[in-house]
Amino acid sequence: MSTIAQQAREITGGVDTHKDTHTAAAVDSAGRPLGAEQFEATAEGYAALLAWLRSFGTLVLVGVEGTGAYGAGLARHLREQDVAVVEIDRPDRKARRWQGKSDPVDAEAAARAALSARRTGTPKRRDGRVEALRSLRVARRSAVRQRADTARQMKTLIVTAPEELRAVLRDLGDRQLIAACATALPNPEQAGEPAVATRLALRTLARRHQRLGEEIDDLDALIAPLVAAIAPALLDLNGVGADVAGQLLVTAGDNPERLRSEAAFAMLCGAAPLPASSGRTHRHRLNRGGDRAANAALYRIVLCRLRWDQRTKDYMARRTADGLSKKEIIRCLKRFIAREIHQVLTAPSASPITAEQLTTAA
């Protein structure tokens, strides 16, 4: 093939990403394979991968698996080089059983999926303030979980502690228990005695609980102003605090415009019911997919509004009179709140949905 003809040929790439290496494949506009090659998952490897894809012709699109994990660095490099990138879902299991699995096979499947726009999406950008927020929230979530585990371990120790110690600690509240155990002064030289060893263990756990609480407070002091700077309109919504807003921002990413519609955002949050109709039966079933952390954030907004927002209370009363259960009503409210959140994320200057719109929502 002549150089002119090769340059005129449109190429679509696919990349199967791993921790240390990425395997790339190229196909032409008809889906015919042109080659596959493995590259190091480094800055030099990304540049070599891109040059290799462009050697086949005009590169128009690259499909990358795992742009939020092992493929994050490659996706960032491709965007910096003005290359269109799409996120590829994992290969279909049925197709994989028929054609087998290898890195070149998966890369070629990714290229064909990108070419046909099948099961693809716009990846999150990971170079803005929302990415910084995500990193802080990872550390905070870890500290919260460890603090909860520490509290459970303390209570488990108390259950099996000697009776004289158990009688003193069993009825204390969480704060009193932490304070009492953290300031205890057991004798380390008597660590061979069960009661003393238990006191020493409780003191260690209580002080760990306090340190984790300080970590969480320090991270909250960083997260709250960052959320307010990114999306102040989101915090103005009823029931949305810094933690809930932070999770919803992370779910949407630095480029919320990638979400085609409010229905797409609801599906991403697992708040869009799935059709389960057959024949004359027309119904929907619960969606258990999506980002479950975002779904939990929507749930917390619903609980807050059911407690404090009169329009939501009125909606609950009306839908209860229609025969819906509380769980079904909460699902409806999550779906509606997802619509409201999407409106604010994609158009921060837009006004919130009115009470009249809520009372007429199905």
N, C-alpha and C positions, 0 to 999 in steps of 0.2 A: 504494500500500500504506500502511495506517495505521501510525502510529508504534508502537503496541502490537504489531501483527503483525510489524513489522520487527524490533523488539527480541526477539520470541520466535523469530525465524528463526535457526537455527544456521549459522554461517559457518566455512568452512575456507579458510585462506590458503595461498598458495604464493609463494615468492620465488626469483627467479633473481638471483644475486649477482655483482657485478663490483667492480673496484677502486674506482671513483669513484661508481657508481650501482647501485641495486638496483631491480629491476622486480617489483612485487607483483601478484598476481591473487587474486580471491575467487570461490569457488563456494559454492552452497548445499548442503544435505544430500543433494540428488539429483544433485549434480555439475554443475548448470547454471551457466554463467559469469555473473558479476555485474559484472565490470569488471576493468580492468588499469591500472596507473599506475606511473610511474617516480619514484624518490626519490633524494636525495643520500645517499651512504654516510657520513653524519655523525650525531652524536648528535641534532641537530635533525631530520635526515631519518628516523632510526629512530622518533622520536616521531610524526612526521607519518604515516609508513607505518602504525604501529599504530592511530592515530586513524582513518585512512582505512579500514582493514579493519573496525574496530568500527562504522563508520558504516553498514554493511550489516546488522548484527544482532549476535547474541551470538557472539563469536569463541571457538571451542572448541579449535582446533588450527591450527598454522602449520608447513608443511613448507618447510625452507630447504636450498638447495644450498650445499655448501661451508662447513659450520659450523666446519671446522678451518682455513679460509683467509679468503677475502673475507667470508664470512658470520659470522665469529666475533663481531664487535662487535654485529651485529644479534641473534644468538642470545643473547648475554649480556643485552642490553637486554630482550628478550622474557621471559627467565626472571625478571629483576628485577621485571617487571610481572605475574608469575604467569600467563604464557601458556604453554601446553603447546607444546613445540617437538620436531619430529622431523627427523632428517637424511634427505635425499632423495638417492638415487643419481642419477647422470647419466641423462638420458633414453635410452630404448632406441634403438639406432641404426636398427633396422628401422622403428620407428614414426616416427622423425625423417625418414627418407627419404620416407615417404608424406605427412606433413603439413608438411614444411618446418621451418625454424628461424627463430625470432626471440625476443627477450627476453620479450614477452608470451605467446607460445606456450609457451616453456619454463616460465614462471611458472605458467601455467594447468595444464600437465602436472604440475608439482610439487604444486599444490593437489589435483589429482585423485589423485595417488599417495599423498599424506598422508591423504586421505579414505578411500581403499580399503585403507590400510596395506600397500601394495605396495612392496617394496624400500625399506623405511624402517628406521630404527634410532634409538636414543636417542643424541644427540650427547654428546661429551665436555664436561664442565664445564672451563672454563679460568679459574678464579678461586681456585685453591688451591695447595698446596705442590707438587703434581705438575706444575702448569704452570710454577712457578718452576724446578723441576728440569729440565723440558724446555728452557727457555731456556738454562740453564747447559750442558746437554748439546749444544745446537746449537753453542755457541762451542767446546766441547771437541772435538767431532767435526771441526769446521773446522780447528782447530789440529793435530789428529792427521793429517789428510789432507795439510795443507800441509807438515808436518814430513816425512812420507813422500815427498812429491814433491820436497822439497829434497834429501833423501838420494839419491834416484834421479838427480836432476840432477847432483849431485856425482860420482857414479860414472860417469855418461855423459861428463862432462868429462874424467875421468881416462882413460877408454878412448881418447880422441882427443888426449890431452895429449902434448907432446914426450917423447921416450923417457926423458930424464934425470929428468923429474918423475914420469912414469908408473912407472918402476922403483922409486922411493922409496915411492909411495903405494898401488900396486895390491894389495899383500898385507896392508895394515893392516885390522884389524877396524873396525867402525862407530865405536865410541867413540874408538879411537886416531886414526882418520881425522878425526873432528870436532875433536878436541883439537889435532892437528897443524896442520890447516888454519886453525883459529880463531886460533892464536898465531903464524902465519907473519907475516913482516915484509917483503913484497916492496916494491920501490921504485916508487911510483906514477909517477915521471917516466919509467920505462921501460915504460909500459903498451902501447907499440906493439910490443913483442916478445911472440911467442906464449906463451913459457914464463912470463913475468912476468904477462901478462894472465890466464893460466889460474890462477896463484897468487892474484891479486887476486879473481877470480871465486869461487874455492874458499873464500877467507877470508870473503867476503861471505855465501856460502851457509852456511858452517859456523856463523857467528855468528847467522844467521837461525835455523838449526836449534836452537841453544842457547836463543835467546829463545822460540821456540815450545815448547821443553821446559819452560821456566819457566812459560809460560802454562798448560800442561797441568797442571803440579804445583799451581799456584794454584787452578785450577778443581777439581782433585781434592780439594783441602783444603776446598772448599765443598760439593762433591757428596756425599762420603762421609758426613759427619754428617747431611746432609739426608735421604739415603736411610735411614739408621739411625733417624731420627726418624719417618719416614713409615711404614716397614714393617720393624721389627726382626725379626719372625718370618721374613720373606723371606730375610734375610741368614743366618739360622740353618740354612737348607737346604744340603745338601751340594752344592758346586760353584757356589754363587751368591755372587758378590762384588758390590761396589758398582756396577761398570759394568753387569753383567748385570742386577742388580736394578733399576737406574735405567732401563734400556731397557724392562723388563717393566712397570714402574710407568707409564711414559709411554704405552706401548701401551694399558694398561687405562684410564688417565685418572684424574682426581680422583674420578670416580664409577664404580668398578668394578662396582657393583650393576647397571649398565646391561647387563652381560653376562648373558644369561638363564641360561646353563648352562656347564659346563666344555667341552661340545662347541662352543658358540659361541666361547669363548675360543680353543680349538684351531683353529677355522676362521679366526679373526682372525689367528692366528699362522702360518697356512699349514701347520699340523701335522695337519690332518684329511684323510685320503685321500678322494678323490672317487669315487663309484660310476661305473663304466664297463662296466656289464653289458649284454648283449644276448642275447635268446633263452635258450639253455641255458648261456651263458657268464656266470659270475658273478665279477666281479673289481673291484678298485679301482685307480685310477691316482694318480700323484703330484700333490699339490696345489702348483702354482707361484704361487698367489695369496697374499693376506694381507699382513701386515706383515713384510717380509723381514728387517728389523733384529731383530724379535722372534724370527723363525725362527732367525736366526744366534745369538741369545742362548741359545735352547734347545739348539742344536747344541753350543755351548761347554760348557753344563752336562753334556751327554751325554759329551763327550770327557773332561771332568774326572772324571766318575764311572767311566768305563771305565778310567781310569788309577788311581784311588784307592779306589773304593767296591767292596767285595767282593760285595755283593748284586747290583750291576750286572754285575760280571764273571761271576757265576754265571748270570745271565739270558742274557748273551751266549753262554756255553758251551751252555746248554740250547737256545736258539733256533738256534744253529749246527748242533747235532745234529739239529734238526728240518728242516734243509735250507735255512734262510734265509741270504741273503747279508749281509755286514756292513752294506751300505747299507740293506737292508730292516730289519735289527735296529735301526739307529740311528733310522729313521723311527718304528718302534714305540716306542722309548724317548722320542723327542720328544713323541709323542702322550701317553704316560703322564705325562711330566714336566709337560706343559701342564695336565693334570688336577690335579696336585699344586700347581702354581703358582696355579691358579684357586682352589683350596681356601684357600690362605693369603691371597690378595688379597681375597677376599670374606668370609672369616671368620678374621681374624688369630689368634684365640685357639684355633682348631682345631688338633689335634695332627697332625703330619705323617703321611703314608701309611706304613704299616708294611712291614717287609721281607717278611712273609708275603704281603701284598697284591701286592708287586712280583713275587715268585716265581711267583705264580699268574696274573699278567696275561698275556694272549695277545699 
